[in-house]
């Protein structure tokens, strides 16, 4: 009886086991079929990705600033090499590398599927290496090169190891430059080796190329002159920009210290494009803008004289205001206020304008917001709303305190003055083209519609007041060092104390020395700004915008206009030339 019961139990267990197995088979066959087919397909098939060539970046004359070249890398797959000593000996003669070093790379690689042996190998070496052993392969990839090194480092930027743009144009136009990869579908063995091509899935499409408005020759002039001054005055940083006032095209942009895009082993702060990111109080550079706003609003006129309090102006609600170098000015016209750079005269213009008119005017000139330039990293500066102003604000902003700007914002504001009061938007990319040279995108400035200030006011500020601020050295003009015998320069200096970071007030040792100018005054072709942060006062060479920055601007103007126009009469030259 016991034997019968045991047999019954065993039969039941066997039936349950076979039943479970049948259920499991049914589940795998009808419910998990697609999953396991996909797993099998993954094991037996593989995708081969073809990386596109990243588009080139060129200057306005077609000079190459960034390009990708094909790079061949010979590698070993250690798990497939049965005789590493023999392979190392054979490869040594082909690659001109010690056999011991090749052996160590193969045997000590942490990755059993890849050990790099030689980068940028010529094609004949690649072919010879492949014949030595089935465990030797060649990796085809692209390498990004920057033939002009530091010259365009902040504008062009750089891309990473994965060919993705990280800074500058490389980042801002990454979607245009990167292209679309292609993929081939292969049948593969268990070692993931391709056996045969099954289908071409996606066609590789190389990236578009980008043509800049910048000119390498002008960029070289600017960087050379700026670097001399930067080093001579042992400054913390320096910025220079050259722009066309009628269009907003940027012809040159330099930020120091800079870096080599192919060797980025430096302080990460060097990657900052200070022309866009650094904001500072502009000092007297902003006086022509505030004066233009006052004239346009009708609160002042060109003929009247404003009493400048003999150098000492104080009152309830705005404190005490003095003049640079303790000058004692009496009655001055608006022109004389700009030529002599009177703080008190500008403070009184601010009081007449009051808060809303001053704020609205500054906003129209682009302060307190980004310019919209096609580069990453731009900051807004600081222009607080009128509700947050005090009597200090309306008297200080007109001579460049209680407001912060970027160098690009100042260039845009002066472009508006030089463009007859019409607004412009700065830009650095002229066109985007495909591999066949077809234009995909063309950047053109829109036609002038409406003006920020009346054209007659803008023209008077440029051709009269700011010409005097350069020409009339004996009358107190601080920009006289930028004067040019061939072309009439107009401009304004700026010397701004740097605010203390750990307490209220300003440093009496640290300054931002700036000068912004253009030429020729009768038909402005370029606007140039140079701003040098923390020139070393202890050197005894000066620290003001007139002493430090204006000579650099003068040299850049002379070299740039000579390069662009030579001996031509610029009275009737159009910007398209």
MARMIFI-756436 format. One record per residue (C-alpha): residue number from 1; x, y, z. Coordinates in steps of 0.05 Angstrom, whole numbers, plus 5000, padded with zeros to 4 digits. Layout:
BEGIN
NUM, X, Y, Z
...
end
This chain:
BEGIN
1, 5000, 5000, 5000
2, 5055, 5047, 5017
3, 5088, 5034, 4950
4, 5024, 5051, 4913
5, 5017, 5117, 4951
6, 5090, 5135, 4936
7, 5080, 5120, 4862
8, 5017, 5163, 4862
9, 5055, 5221, 4895
10, 5112, 5215, 4846
11, 5064, 5215, 4787
12, 5029, 5276, 4814
13, 5095, 5312, 4823
14, 5117, 5293, 4753
15, 5050, 5318, 4725
16, 5058, 5383, 4763
17, 5130, 5391, 4738
18, 5112, 5377, 4666
19, 5050, 5422, 4673
20, 5093, 5479, 4700
21, 5142, 5468, 4644
22, 5087, 5470, 4593
23, 5059, 5534, 4623
24, 5128, 5565, 4623
25, 5140, 5545, 4550
26, 5072, 5573, 4531
27, 5088, 5639, 4567
28, 5156, 5645, 4534
29, 5129, 5627, 4465
30, 5067, 5671, 4464
31, 5080, 5727, 4515
32, 5156, 5737, 4516
33, 5170, 5720, 4443
34, 5182, 5791, 4421
35, 5229, 5806, 4479
36, 5274, 5746, 4465
37, 5274, 5758, 4390
38, 5299, 5828, 4405
39, 5353, 5801, 4452
40, 5375, 5752, 4398
41, 5376, 5807, 4346
42, 5419, 5850, 4391
43, 5468, 5793, 4399
44, 5471, 5778, 4325
45, 5467, 5848, 4297
46, 5502, 5913, 4311
47, 5499, 5986, 4289
48, 5561, 6019, 4261
49, 5557, 6095, 4271
50, 5591, 6140, 4220
51, 5607, 6207, 4252
52, 5597, 6268, 4208
53, 5651, 6319, 4196
54, 5638, 6379, 4240
55, 5629, 6443, 4200
56, 5686, 6493, 4193
57, 5688, 6563, 4223
58, 5717, 6618, 4178
59, 5730, 6692, 4184
60, 5697, 6743, 4138
61, 5752, 6733, 4086
62, 5748, 6657, 4086
63, 5808, 6645, 4131
64, 5802, 6580, 4170
65, 5791, 6587, 4245
66, 5766, 6517, 4263
67, 5762, 6452, 4223
68, 5756, 6377, 4234
69, 5807, 6330, 4202
70, 5801, 6255, 4197
71, 5845, 6218, 4247
72, 5866, 6144, 4243
73, 5879, 6109, 4310
74, 5911, 6040, 4311
75, 5886, 5998, 4370
76, 5889, 5928, 4397
77, 5832, 5884, 4422
78, 5870, 5845, 4477
79, 5818, 5790, 4485
80, 5828, 5769, 4412
81, 5904, 5767, 4414
82, 5932, 5698, 4431
83, 6006, 5715, 4422
84, 6018, 5785, 4449
85, 6094, 5779, 4446
86, 6094, 5760, 4372
87, 6043, 5815, 4356
88, 6084, 5867, 4394
89, 6148, 5848, 4357
90, 6114, 5852, 4290
91, 6079, 5919, 4305
92, 6143, 5950, 4331
93, 6174, 5952, 4262
94, 6110, 5980, 4231
95, 6093, 6033, 4283
96, 6164, 6052, 4303
97, 6147, 6040, 4376
98, 6186, 5996, 4424
99, 6159, 5925, 4426
100, 6160, 5925, 4502
101, 6115, 5987, 4504
102, 6065, 5955, 4455
103, 6065, 5891, 4495
104, 6051, 5928, 4560
105, 5994, 5967, 4528
106, 5962, 5903, 4504
107, 5971, 5861, 4566
108, 5958, 5915, 4618
109, 5897, 5947, 4587
110, 5837, 5950, 4635
111, 5791, 5946, 4575
112, 5795, 5877, 4543
113, 5763, 5905, 4480
114, 5807, 5966, 4468
115, 5880, 5987, 4478
116, 5903, 6049, 4440
117, 5970, 6039, 4405
118, 5981, 6099, 4359
119, 5941, 6162, 4344
120, 5942, 6198, 4277
121, 5974, 6140, 4240
122, 5985, 6145, 4165
123, 5942, 6100, 4120
124, 6000, 6054, 4100
125, 6015, 6039, 4174
126, 5941, 6025, 4186
127, 5939, 5975, 4129
128, 6003, 5941, 4151
129, 5982, 5936, 4224
130, 5915, 5905, 4206
131, 5950, 5848, 4169
132, 5991, 5827, 4229
133, 5934, 5800, 4272
134, 5859, 5797, 4274
135, 5861, 5832, 4342
136, 5890, 5896, 4312
137, 5841, 5947, 4285
138, 5837, 6019, 4262
139, 5790, 6071, 4291
140, 5768, 6126, 4245
141, 5751, 6192, 4280
142, 5751, 6267, 4273
143, 5799, 6315, 4307
144, 5782, 6388, 4317
145, 5837, 6437, 4300
146, 5844, 6512, 4313
147, 5898, 6538, 4266
148, 5898, 6609, 4294
149, 5907, 6586, 4366
150, 5893, 6641, 4416
151, 5873, 6695, 4366
152, 5799, 6677, 4365
153, 5795, 6634, 4428
154, 5736, 6668, 4461
155, 5695, 6680, 4398
156, 5705, 6613, 4364
157, 5708, 6574, 4430
158, 5721, 6499, 4429
159, 5686, 6431, 4427
160, 5696, 6372, 4473
161, 5721, 6302, 4461
162, 5652, 6281, 4440
163, 5652, 6335, 4386
164, 5599, 6377, 4422
165, 5610, 6452, 4426
166, 5626, 6478, 4496
167, 5639, 6552, 4488
168, 5635, 6609, 4437
169, 5610, 6597, 4366
170, 5623, 6523, 4376
171, 5568, 6523, 4430
172, 5520, 6575, 4402
173, 5517, 6544, 4332
174, 5529, 6472, 4354
175, 5464, 6448, 4321
176, 5487, 6476, 4254
177, 5560, 6453, 4260
178, 5550, 6383, 4286
179, 5514, 6350, 4227
180, 5477, 6283, 4229
181, 5511, 6216, 4239
182, 5499, 6157, 4192
183, 5487, 6085, 4215
184, 5499, 6018, 4181
185, 5465, 5953, 4204
186, 5511, 5892, 4206
187, 5504, 5817, 4221
188, 5556, 5803, 4275
189, 5590, 5743, 4309
190, 5595, 5731, 4384
191, 5655, 5777, 4388
192, 5614, 5834, 4358
193, 5655, 5830, 4293
194, 5618, 5851, 4230
195, 5604, 5793, 4182
196, 5561, 5826, 4129
197, 5523, 5890, 4117
198, 5448, 5881, 4124
199, 5425, 5952, 4107
200, 5444, 6025, 4107
201, 5396, 6059, 4154
202, 5416, 6132, 4158
203, 5459, 6172, 4111
204, 5513, 6214, 4144
205, 5505, 6289, 4135
206, 5565, 6333, 4150
207, 5556, 6396, 4190
208, 5545, 6465, 4161
209, 5602, 6516, 4161
210, 5597, 6584, 4195
211, 5626, 6648, 4166
212, 5640, 6704, 4217
213, 5637, 6779, 4210
214, 5705, 6782, 4244
215, 5768, 6794, 4203
216, 5832, 6758, 4224
217, 5875, 6817, 4204
218, 5836, 6867, 4247
219, 5833, 6816, 4303
220, 5909, 6811, 4300
221, 5917, 6887, 4303
222, 5871, 6891, 4363
223, 5901, 6833, 4403
224, 5972, 6855, 4390
225, 5960, 6927, 4415
226, 5916, 6905, 4473
227, 5964, 6852, 4498
228, 6022, 6903, 4498
229, 5982, 6949, 4543
230, 5955, 6892, 4585
231, 6025, 6868, 4601
232, 6056, 6938, 4607
233, 6006, 6958, 4660
234, 6005, 6890, 4695
235, 5929, 6892, 4691
236, 5880, 6840, 4716
237, 5843, 6835, 4650
238, 5829, 6874, 4586
239, 5776, 6877, 4531
240, 5774, 6907, 4461
241, 5718, 6908, 4409
242, 5714, 6936, 4339
243, 5645, 6944, 4307
244, 5611, 6974, 4246
245, 5561, 7025, 4273
246, 5512, 7021, 4214
247, 5502, 6946, 4219
248, 5526, 6921, 4286
249, 5576, 6874, 4253
250, 5633, 6857, 4300
251, 5699, 6861, 4264
252, 5743, 6842, 4323
253, 5733, 6820, 4395
254, 5790, 6805, 4444
255, 5788, 6786, 4517
256, 5851, 6778, 4559
257, 5874, 6733, 4590
258, 5858, 6683, 4536
259, 5875, 6610, 4522
260, 5896, 6560, 4469
261, 5834, 6520, 4446
262, 5878, 6459, 4432
263, 5913, 6461, 4500
264, 5863, 6483, 4553
265, 5905, 6469, 4614
266, 5895, 6537, 4646
267, 5854, 6574, 4698
268, 5780, 6562, 4680
269, 5768, 6637, 4689
270, 5809, 6648, 4625
271, 5751, 6616, 4586
272, 5706, 6676, 4603
273, 5692, 6723, 4546
274, 5697, 6786, 4588
275, 5670, 6829, 4531
276, 5602, 6797, 4545
277, 5605, 6772, 4617
278, 5641, 6825, 4658
279, 5598, 6882, 4682
280, 5627, 6946, 4711
281, 5609, 7018, 4725
282, 5625, 7055, 4660
283, 5646, 7121, 4690
284, 5649, 7180, 4642
285, 5639, 7137, 4580
286, 5564, 7142, 4593
287, 5561, 7218, 4596
288, 5548, 7227, 4521
289, 5490, 7179, 4526
290, 5459, 7216, 4585
291, 5470, 7283, 4551
292, 5437, 7258, 4487
293, 5377, 7234, 4528
294, 5372, 7302, 4561
295, 5375, 7339, 4495
296, 5324, 7293, 4463
297, 5276, 7302, 4522
298, 5283, 7378, 4517
299, 5305, 7389, 4589
300, 5369, 7421, 4564
301, 5392, 7455, 4500
302, 5459, 7465, 4467
303, 5464, 7540, 4481
304, 5447, 7545, 4554
305, 5499, 7544, 4608
306, 5495, 7501, 4670
307, 5529, 7525, 4734
308, 5578, 7472, 4757
309, 5585, 7499, 4828
310, 5660, 7513, 4823
311, 5675, 7440, 4837
312, 5633, 7427, 4899
313, 5560, 7407, 4895
314, 5521, 7379, 4954
315, 5450, 7375, 4976
316, 5400, 7337, 5017
317, 5384, 7270, 4985
318, 5444, 7264, 4939
319, 5505, 7278, 4982
320, 5569, 7310, 4956
321, 5594, 7310, 4885
322, 5662, 7334, 4862
323, 5702, 7338, 4798
324, 5760, 7294, 4776
325, 5827, 7323, 4798
326, 5790, 7377, 4838
327, 5773, 7420, 4778
328, 5731, 7481, 4792
329, 5683, 7494, 4736
330, 5633, 7551, 4732
331, 5582, 7559, 4677
332, 5589, 7506, 4622
333, 5549, 7488, 4560
334, 5530, 7416, 4548
335, 5588, 7412, 4498
336, 5637, 7438, 4550
337, 5609, 7391, 4602
338, 5626, 7332, 4556
339, 5694, 7359, 4534
340, 5716, 7375, 4605
341, 5678, 7313, 4632
342, 5643, 7350, 4688
343, 5610, 7305, 4739
344, 5570, 7362, 4769
345, 5544, 7385, 4702
346, 5520, 7314, 4686
347, 5489, 7307, 4756
348, 5447, 7370, 4743
349, 5425, 7342, 4675
350, 5403, 7280, 4712
351, 5363, 7321, 4762
352, 5327, 7356, 4705
353, 5311, 7291, 4670
354, 5285, 7259, 4734
355, 5279, 7185, 4744
356, 5230, 7160, 4692
357, 5258, 7198, 4632
358, 5329, 7178, 4650
359, 5309, 7105, 4659
360, 5269, 7102, 4595
361, 5326, 7134, 4556
362, 5378, 7086, 4584
363, 5333, 7027, 4568
364, 5324, 7050, 4496
365, 5400, 7052, 4489
366, 5401, 6979, 4512
367, 5426, 6983, 4584
368, 5398, 6934, 4634
369, 5386, 6879, 4582
370, 5426, 6834, 4536
371, 5445, 6862, 4468
372, 5423, 6797, 4433
373, 5491, 6782, 4403
374, 5497, 6711, 4376
375, 5547, 6687, 4428
376, 5536, 6652, 4495
377, 5552, 6680, 4564
378, 5524, 6751, 4556
379, 5500, 6785, 4620
380, 5449, 6840, 4628
381, 5487, 6891, 4668
382, 5448, 6928, 4722
383, 5399, 6985, 4712
384, 5350, 6984, 4771
385, 5278, 7005, 4761
386, 5262, 7078, 4780
387, 5223, 7054, 4841
388, 5289, 7034, 4871
389, 5325, 7099, 4855
390, 5345, 7153, 4905
391, 5372, 7223, 4896
392, 5440, 7190, 4891
393, 5417, 7149, 4831
394, 5390, 7206, 4788
395, 5454, 7247, 4800
396, 5504, 7189, 4795
397, 5479, 7148, 4736
398, 5491, 7206, 4687
399, 5566, 7203, 4702
400, 5571, 7127, 4706
401, 5558, 7105, 4777
402, 5500, 7063, 4805
403, 5495, 7029, 4737
404, 5536, 6971, 4710
405, 5546, 6955, 4637
406, 5582, 6905, 4593
407, 5632, 6926, 4541
408, 5585, 6901, 4486
409, 5529, 6944, 4514
410, 5574, 7006, 4510
411, 5593, 6990, 4439
412, 5521, 6982, 4419
413, 5503, 7049, 4452
414, 5558, 7086, 4414
415, 5538, 7051, 4349
416, 5469, 7082, 4359
417, 5500, 7151, 4366
418, 5545, 7140, 4305
419, 5487, 7112, 4265
420, 5447, 7175, 4269
421, 5406, 7153, 4329
422, 5380, 7088, 4297
423, 5384, 7023, 4337
424, 5430, 6965, 4316
425, 5439, 6895, 4343
426, 5510, 6868, 4346
427, 5525, 6801, 4313
428, 5585, 6758, 4296
429, 5560, 6708, 4244
430, 5552, 6731, 4173
431, 5527, 6667, 4142
432, 5516, 6592, 4150
433, 5533, 6549, 4088
434, 5530, 6476, 4070
435, 5587, 6432, 4044
436, 5573, 6455, 3973
437, 5576, 6528, 3990
438, 5500, 6539, 3987
439, 5476, 6593, 4036
440, 5432, 6563, 4089
441, 5426, 6626, 4130
442, 5448, 6698, 4116
443, 5448, 6750, 4171
444, 5433, 6820, 4146
445, 5416, 6880, 4190
446, 5344, 6902, 4183
447, 5331, 6970, 4151
448, 5330, 7028, 4201
449, 5259, 7038, 4227
450, 5250, 7091, 4280
451, 5305, 7121, 4322
452, 5327, 7119, 4395
453, 5342, 7194, 4394
454, 5333, 7247, 4341
455, 5385, 7242, 4285
456, 5406, 7315, 4292
457, 5422, 7304, 4366
458, 5461, 7240, 4353
459, 5501, 7275, 4297
460, 5516, 7335, 4340
461, 5541, 7292, 4397
462, 5588, 7255, 4350
463, 5613, 7309, 4303
464, 5618, 7366, 4353
465, 5618, 7347, 4427
466, 5657, 7281, 4422
467, 5705, 7310, 4370
468, 5721, 7364, 4421
469, 5733, 7310, 4474
470, 5790, 7285, 4430
471, 5817, 7348, 4397
472, 5816, 7401, 4452
473, 5872, 7380, 4498
474, 5881, 7451, 4523
475, 5808, 7455, 4539
476, 5810, 7394, 4585
477, 5796, 7339, 4534
478, 5821, 7273, 4561
479, 5819, 7232, 4497
480, 5873, 7272, 4461
481, 5922, 7213, 4458
482, 5876, 7179, 4407
483, 5879, 7238, 4359
484, 5896, 7218, 4287
485, 5926, 7262, 4232
486, 5889, 7226, 4177
487, 5820, 7213, 4205
488, 5778, 7254, 4253
489, 5768, 7213, 4316
490, 5710, 7224, 4364
491, 5706, 7190, 4432
492, 5700, 7192, 4508
493, 5744, 7166, 4564
494, 5719, 7131, 4626
495, 5755, 7121, 4692
496, 5713, 7083, 4743
497, 5731, 7065, 4814
498, 5717, 6992, 4828
499, 5666, 6981, 4883
500, 5691, 6945, 4945
501, 5664, 6874, 4949
502, 5667, 6867, 5025
503, 5641, 6936, 5045
504, 5605, 6998, 5020
505, 5642, 7049, 4978
506, 5697, 7047, 4926
507, 5770, 7027, 4924
508, 5818, 7086, 4919
509, 5870, 7042, 4885
510, 5832, 6998, 4834
511, 5801, 7026, 4771
512, 5772, 7006, 4703
513, 5806, 7049, 4651
514, 5766, 7054, 4586
515, 5761, 7093, 4522
516, 5708, 7086, 4468
517, 5715, 7122, 4402
518, 5701, 7120, 4328
519, 5724, 7149, 4262
520, 5718, 7186, 4216
521, 5669, 7232, 4252
522, 5637, 7256, 4186
523, 5619, 7185, 4164
524, 5635, 7135, 4221
525, 5660, 7068, 4195
526, 5682, 7036, 4260
527, 5670, 7040, 4335
528, 5727, 7017, 4380
529, 5725, 7004, 4455
530, 5784, 6986, 4500
531, 5773, 6972, 4573
532, 5830, 6953, 4620
533, 5814, 6929, 4690
534, 5860, 6944, 4749
535, 5921, 6975, 4715
536, 5977, 6975, 4767
537, 5979, 7046, 4796
538, 6044, 7033, 4832
539, 6081, 7032, 4765
540, 6070, 7107, 4762
541, 6047, 7106, 4689
542, 5976, 7128, 4702
543, 5910, 7093, 4712
544, 5857, 7135, 4676
545, 5821, 7118, 4612
546, 5858, 7174, 4577
547, 5927, 7151, 4599
548, 5917, 7075, 4594
549, 5864, 7060, 4541
550, 5860, 7118, 4492
551, 5929, 7107, 4460
552, 5910, 7035, 4445
553, 5845, 7057, 4412
554, 5882, 7108, 4370
555, 5929, 7055, 4343
556, 5872, 7006, 4329
557, 5833, 7059, 4291
558, 5893, 7079, 4249
559, 5911, 7007, 4231
560, 5840, 6984, 4219
561, 5819, 7042, 4173
562, 5885, 7038, 4135
563, 5873, 6963, 4125
564, 5801, 6971, 4104
565, 5805, 7034, 4061
566, 5878, 7054, 4050
567, 5880, 7125, 4022
568, 5806, 7128, 4001
569, 5762, 7186, 4018
570, 5713, 7159, 4069
571, 5661, 7214, 4064
572, 5619, 7174, 4015
573, 5638, 7103, 4033
574, 5579, 7058, 4048
575, 5582, 7004, 4102
576, 5576, 6950, 4049
577, 5646, 6967, 4024
end
